[in-house]
Amino acid sequence: MIQRHMPIGYKLVDGKVIFDEEKVVVIKKIFQDYQDGLSMNAIAKELTAKGFLNANNKPNWNHGSVGKILENVKYLGDDFYSQIIDKETFESVQKRRKKKEQALGRTLQPNSMKNQSLYSSKLICGECGDVYRKYIEHAGRPSEKSNWKCKRYIYQNRVCCRNLFLTEKDIETVFLSATNKILSRKWMLDKGKKKEPPRSTLEIRKLEERIKELEEEEHFSSKELSELIFKRAKAYYSIAKIDDYDYNTEKIKQALADKEQLTKFDEDIFINIIKQIVIYKDGRILVEFINGITMEEDHEKIREGE
């Protein structure tokens, strides 16, 4: 996957990701304060009051911005990012967050709005590339029914995308079928992924050539050289592939660790291991897991099995 947004706590220097020390202090403080019993709101208020800068370099914090930091697995370290938070602290924080959510009754319900947004963020139209959304017909009547359709199904009062409709039962069945294929082929999760070096581009090659010329001419302190080095770093970063395969594969393993086969829809597992579900008009449905592994399902067979 291509990393488009660098997590707070890191910065890019000469094409390398290093610690942003001032932000690292903030990250560690947030984890420590939460582990010590402070709420996310209390932490946000304190950070704002003391002028700590957020990801946008502004002293404005809220419940959501603190929460995003507490759940960001990048801080455990990987091939691209160095570790900021140790595994024991991170897991302790996740357990406290989960207990807090349960105590506040924030567990997902099958028909909750949160669950609906969950589906809409995962379902993608393979014909036009837009997301799916829930359409309710005959709302409030005994004949009420709902289907998930491409967002462009109706555009400017016209039918624009005629891709397949899915019921929530279809979505759950597709998920169960694809996940059970993974469970029956667990060897796939032990298969390593070959890492590819970042590809070069014409822009980068030209920058490299000019930088080499200036260095050979010993113009080490020239403004042009410093600008070119910065441009090269940005160019490399824009094409850098951050390989999350190992971490995400381990996340899938943990989610399915004690499972032989799923017999009913599990919202937590769905949230944690599914990246997207792409639907095509010919009936193909591609289920992509967070580590990039895909399973193909067939819409007609799914319906036949119901």
C-alpha positions in Angstrom: 0.0 0.0 0.0 1.1 3.6 -0.5 1.5 5.6 2.6 0.0 9.0 2.0 0.0 10.4 5.5 2.9 10.1 7.8 1.8 9.5 11.5 2.5 12.3 14.0 5.8 11.6 15.7 7.8 11.1 12.5 9.3 13.3 9.8 11.1 12.9 6.5 14.7 14.0 6.2 16.8 13.4 3.1 14.5 10.6 2.0 14.5 8.8 5.4 11.8 8.7 8.1 13.2 9.8 11.5 11.7 10.7 14.8 10.1 14.1 15.2 11.4 14.4 18.8 9.0 17.1 20.0 6.0 15.0 18.7 7.4 11.8 20.2 7.2 13.4 23.6 3.5 14.1 22.9 2.9 10.5 21.8 4.5 9.0 24.8 2.6 11.4 27.1 -0.7 10.4 25.6 -0.1 6.7 26.1 1.2 7.2 29.6 -1.6 9.5 30.7 -4.3 7.1 29.3 -2.6 4.1 30.9 -2.6 6.1 34.2 -6.3 6.5 34.1 -7.0 9.8 32.4 -9.8 9.9 29.8 -9.2 10.9 26.2 -11.2 14.1 26.7 -9.0 15.0 29.8 -5.8 14.3 27.8 -7.0 16.5 24.9 -7.9 19.4 27.2 -4.5 19.2 28.9 -2.6 19.0 25.6 -4.5 22.0 24.3 -4.1 24.0 27.5 -0.3 23.4 27.5 0.1 24.3 23.8 1.3 20.9 22.5 1.1 20.7 18.7 -1.0 18.2 16.9 -0.5 16.5 13.6 -1.3 19.8 11.8 1.1 21.7 14.1 -1.8 23.4 15.9 -2.4 23.3 19.7 -5.9 22.0 19.2 -6.8 18.5 20.5 -10.0 16.6 20.9 -11.3 13.1 21.8 -10.9 11.9 18.3 -7.3 13.1 17.7 -6.2 11.5 20.9 -8.0 8.3 20.1 -6.3 8.0 16.7 -2.9 8.1 18.3 -3.9 5.5 20.9 -4.9 3.0 18.2 -2.1 3.7 15.7 -0.1 0.4 15.3 2.7 2.3 13.6 4.0 3.3 17.0 4.9 -0.4 17.6 7.5 -0.1 14.8 7.8 -1.8 11.4 10.1 -1.9 8.4 9.5 1.8 7.8 8.8 3.4 11.2 10.9 3.0 14.3 9.2 2.0 17.5 7.9 4.7 19.8 5.6 2.6 22.1 6.5 -0.8 23.5 4.1 -3.7 22.9 3.2 -4.2 26.5 2.1 -0.5 26.9 0.2 -0.6 23.6 -1.7 -3.8 24.4 -2.5 -2.5 27.9 -4.0 0.7 26.4 -6.1 -1.3 23.9 -7.5 -3.5 26.7 -8.5 -0.4 28.7 -10.1 1.2 25.7 -12.1 -1.9 25.0 -13.3 -2.2 28.6 -14.2 1.5 28.5 -16.3 1.0 25.4 -18.1 -2.0 26.8 -18.8 -0.1 30.0 -20.3 2.8 28.1 -22.4 0.4 25.9 -20.5 1.3 22.7 -20.4 -2.2 21.3 -21.7 -2.4 17.8 -25.3 -3.4 17.2 -26.4 -5.1 14.0 -28.5 -2.2 12.8 -26.6 0.7 14.4 -25.6 3.7 12.3 -22.0 2.9 13.1 -22.4 -0.5 11.6 -24.0 1.0 8.5 -21.0 3.4 7.9 -18.8 0.4 8.4 -20.3 -1.4 5.4 -20.3 1.7 3.3 -16.6 2.3 3.8 -15.8 -1.3 2.8 -18.1 -1.9 -0.2 -16.7 -0.6 -3.6 -18.3 -0.7 -7.0 -16.0 -2.5 -9.4 -17.7 -0.8 -12.4 -17.4 2.9 -11.6 -15.2 2.9 -8.5 -17.7 4.6 -6.1 -18.7 3.3 -2.7 -22.0 1.5 -2.0 -24.6 3.0 0.2 -27.8 1.7 1.8 -31.1 2.4 0.1 -34.3 1.9 2.0 -37.6 1.4 0.2 -41.1 1.8 1.8 -39.5 3.2 5.0 -41.8 2.7 8.0 -44.2 0.4 6.3 -44.6 -3.4 6.7 -43.1 -3.8 3.2 -39.9 -1.9 4.1 -36.7 -3.4 2.7 -33.2 -2.3 2.2 -30.5 -3.0 -0.3 -26.9 -1.8 -0.7 -26.4 -0.2 -4.1 -23.6 1.8 -5.8 -23.8 5.4 -4.7 -24.1 6.3 -8.4 -27.1 4.1 -8.9 -29.2 7.2 -9.0 -27.3 10.4 -10.1 -29.2 13.6 -11.0 -32.5 11.7 -11.0 -31.2 9.2 -13.5 -30.0 5.6 -13.1 -26.3 5.8 -13.9 -24.7 2.6 -12.4 -26.5 -0.7 -12.8 -24.2 -2.8 -10.7 -25.6 -5.5 -8.4 -27.6 -4.9 -5.3 -26.6 -6.6 -2.1 -28.6 -7.3 1.0 -26.9 -7.2 4.4 -27.3 -11.0 4.4 -25.3 -11.1 1.2 -22.5 -9.0 2.7 -22.3 -11.2 5.7 -22.4 -14.4 3.6 -19.6 -13.1 1.3 -17.5 -12.3 4.3 -18.0 -15.7 6.0 -17.2 -17.6 2.8 -14.0 -15.6 2.1 -12.8 -15.8 5.7 -13.5 -19.5 5.9 -11.4 -20.0 2.8 -8.5 -18.3 4.7 -9.2 -20.5 7.7 -9.0 -23.7 5.5 -5.8 -22.5 3.9 -3.9 -21.0 6.9 -0.6 -21.8 5.2 -1.3 -18.7 3.1 -0.7 -16.6 6.2 2.7 -18.2 6.7 3.9 -17.4 3.2 6.2 -14.4 3.1 5.9 -11.6 0.6 8.7 -10.6 -1.6 9.6 -6.9 -1.0 10.2 -4.7 -3.9 12.6 -1.7 -3.9 11.1 1.7 -4.6 10.9 2.3 -8.4 12.8 5.2 -9.8 11.3 7.8 -12.0 12.5 10.1 -14.7 12.2 13.1 -12.3 14.3 11.3 -9.7 17.0 10.3 -12.2 17.3 13.9 -13.4 17.5 15.1 -9.8 20.2 12.5 -9.0 22.2 13.5 -12.0 22.2 17.2 -11.1 23.0 16.5 -7.5 25.9 14.4 -8.5 27.2 17.2 -10.8 27.0 19.8 -8.0 28.8 17.4 -5.5 31.5 16.7 -8.1 32.0 20.5 -8.4 32.1 20.6 -4.6 29.2 23.1 -4.4 28.2 21.5 -1.1 26.8 24.7 0.5 24.9 25.9 -2.6 21.2 26.7 -2.2 20.5 24.7 -5.4 22.0 21.6 -3.9 20.0 21.8 -0.7 16.8 22.4 -2.7 17.5 19.5 -5.0 18.1 17.1 -2.1 14.8 18.2 -0.6 13.0 17.6 -3.9 14.6 14.2 -4.2 13.4 13.2 -0.7 9.9 14.3 -1.5 10.0 12.4 -4.8 11.2 9.2 -3.2 8.6 9.5 -0.4 5.8 10.1 -2.9 6.5 6.7 -4.5 7.6 4.8 -1.4 5.7 1.6 -0.7 5.2 1.0 3.0 5.0 -2.7 3.4 2.5 -3.5 6.1 2.1 -7.1 5.0 3.9 -8.8 7.9 2.1 -6.7 10.5 -1.4 -7.0 8.9 -0.9 -10.8 8.4 -0.1 -11.2 12.1 -3.2 -9.1 12.8 -5.3 -11.6 10.7 -3.7 -14.5 12.5 -4.6 -13.1 15.9 -8.2 -12.4 14.9 -8.6 -15.9 13.7 -6.3 -17.7 16.1 -9.0 -19.8 17.9 -11.3 -20.2 14.9 -11.7 -23.4 12.8 -14.6 -22.0 10.9 -16.9 -19.0 11.2 -20.6 -19.9 11.3 -22.0 -16.5 12.0 -21.1 -12.9 11.2 -18.6 -11.4 13.6 -18.4 -7.6 13.4 -15.1 -7.3 15.3 -13.4 -9.7 12.9 -14.9 -8.0 9.9 -13.6 -4.6 11.1 -10.1 -5.9 11.8 -9.3 -8.0 8.8 -11.3 -6.8 5.8 -9.9 -3.9 3.7 -12.6 -3.8 1.0 -15.2 -5.8 -0.9 -15.3 -5.0 -4.6 -18.5 -5.9 -6.5 -18.8 -6.4 -10.2 -21.8 -6.5 -12.5 -20.9 -10.0 -13.8 -21.4 -11.4 -10.3 -17.8 -11.5 -9.2 -17.1 -10.2 -5.7 -13.5 -9.7 -4.6 -12.9 -9.7 -0.9 -9.6 -8.1 -0.1 -8.1 -8.6 3.3 -5.9 -6.0 5.1 -2.6 -7.7 4.0 -3.6 -7.7 0.3 -4.8 -11.3 0.0 -7.9 -11.6 -2.1 -10.7 -14.2 -2.3 -13.2 -14.3 -5.2 -16.8 -15.0 -4.5 -19.8 -15.5 -6.8 -23.0 -13.5 -6.3 -25.3 -16.2 -7.7 -23.7 -19.0 -5.6 -24.0 -16.8 -2.5 -27.7 -16.4 -3.2 -28.1 -20.1 -3.9 -26.6 -21.0 -0.5 -29.0 -18.8 1.5 
